Amino acid sequence: MNADNFAELLQRGFHITLGATTSLVESLQDPQKREENLAKLRLEWNQLSEEWASKGAVTEQEARRFVDTLLNNRANSTTSEPSANSGFSSSRTRPTAPPDIQVELQELTEQIAAMRAELEKLRNSDTSSN
């Protein structure tokens, strides 16, 4: 298995997991969605994994746009303020997200870092075995 195929497989698995989690959250929030999702569990696994992968890809794109927006807003607010020195001033306030979002972002960042480390480890072992 080459590294590109493994990366695609890893990303697909991530999308499936993310989509399944999104479906679970929707089910918990909406009784009608809960009934729909229970009915879907009776469907064939491949069809369900395709749906989850699609939903996970959309959720990933939305999350990326959200994070990019946060980073762009932070960069714009930093560059628009006059700066007397290159360090952070104690009088400047940093925009922050609500604590629950900060925790989720930190957890997702740690998961991504772990996946990247595992992918790098697999790539290194793949190249050393050739």
N, C-alpha and C positions, 0 to 999 in steps of 0.2 A: 504494500500500500504506500503510495507516495504521499508526500506532505500536503500537496494541494487537495487531494481527495480526502485526506484526514481532516484538513481544515474545513472543507465543505461539510463533511459529516458532523464535525463538532459544532459548526454554526447551525446546521439543521437541527441537531439535538437541542441546542440552546433555544432556537425558535419554537420547537415543539414544547419544551418546558415552559417557556414564557407564555405561549399561547394557552397551554393547559392551565397555568396559574391565572391568567386573565379570565378564562372561562369559569374557573372556580370562584374568583372574586365576584364576577357577574352573577353567578348562581347564588352566592350568599346575599347579594344586595337585592335581587329581584326574584320573587317567587315564580313568576312566569318563565324567566330564563332558567330557573332551577328545573322546572318540568321539561323544558326544551332540551336542556343538557342531559338529563336523565334518559330521555328518549334517544338522544344521540349516542349515548354509551352503548346502546344495543346495535349500533351500526358496525360495519366492518372496521377493523383497526386501521388499515391503510387509509381509508377515507377520513377517519377521525384524525390521524396524524397529519394528513395533508392540510386539513382545516386548521389544526393547531399550529402547524408550521407557518401557514399564511397569516394567521392572527398574531403569532409571535413576531413575524417579520414586520408587520404593521406597527405593533407595539414598540418594537425596537426603534423603528424610524421615528415614531412620536417621541420616544424618550431621548433619542439623539437630538431632535429638533429642540426639545425642551432644554436639554443641557447646553446646546449651542447658544440658545437664546439667553440663558443665564450667563454664560461666559461672555457673550457679546455685550450684554448689558453691563456686566462688570467691567469689561475692557473699555467700553465707551464712557462709563462714569469715571474711570480712572484717568483716561486721557483727557477728558474735558475739564478736570479739576486742575488748577495751576499747582505745580509741585515745587516747593522750595528746595527739597533734597530728594535723593533717589530712594531713601528708606521710607518706611511707613511712619506716618506721624500719629501720635497717640490721640490727637484731636479728630482725626478722620475716622468715620465709621464705615465698616464694611457691610455691604448688603448680605443678609443671611436668609436662608430658607427656613421654614418652620422646622422644629427639631425632629419631627417624625420623617420629614423628607430628607433631612440631613443624614439620619440613621440609615434610611433606605439607600441613599446615594453611596454612603460609606460601605454598606454591605455589598452593593452591586460592584463598586470599585474593587473591593477585595476579591469577589468572585471572578471578575475579569482578570485581575492580576494572577490569580491562581490558575485560570485557564490558559493564560499566556505562558506562564511558567511551565505548565504541563505540556503545552504545544511545543515550546522551545526544547524541552527535555526530549520529547518524542522526535522532533526534527534532528536533534543532535545524535540520538541513538540510531535513527534511520540512516544518517550520513556516515556514521562510524561503522555500521554493519555492511556498507557497500564496499 
